[in-house]
Amino acid sequence: MKLLFATDIHGSLYCADKLVEVYHKEKADKLMLLGDLLYHAH
């Protein structure tokens, strides 16, 4: 099983799109997004 791990995309659509591209290119079985999915402005 091939796993792809990622963290800290901070709500970036650009990074999310690139991550999906890498997921498909590498033919990973699972994508594990571990944190900082959203950006919260103060």
Buried (B, 14 or more C-beta within 10 A) or exposed (E): EEEBEBEEBEEBEEEBEEBEEEBEEEEBEEBEBEEBBEEEEE
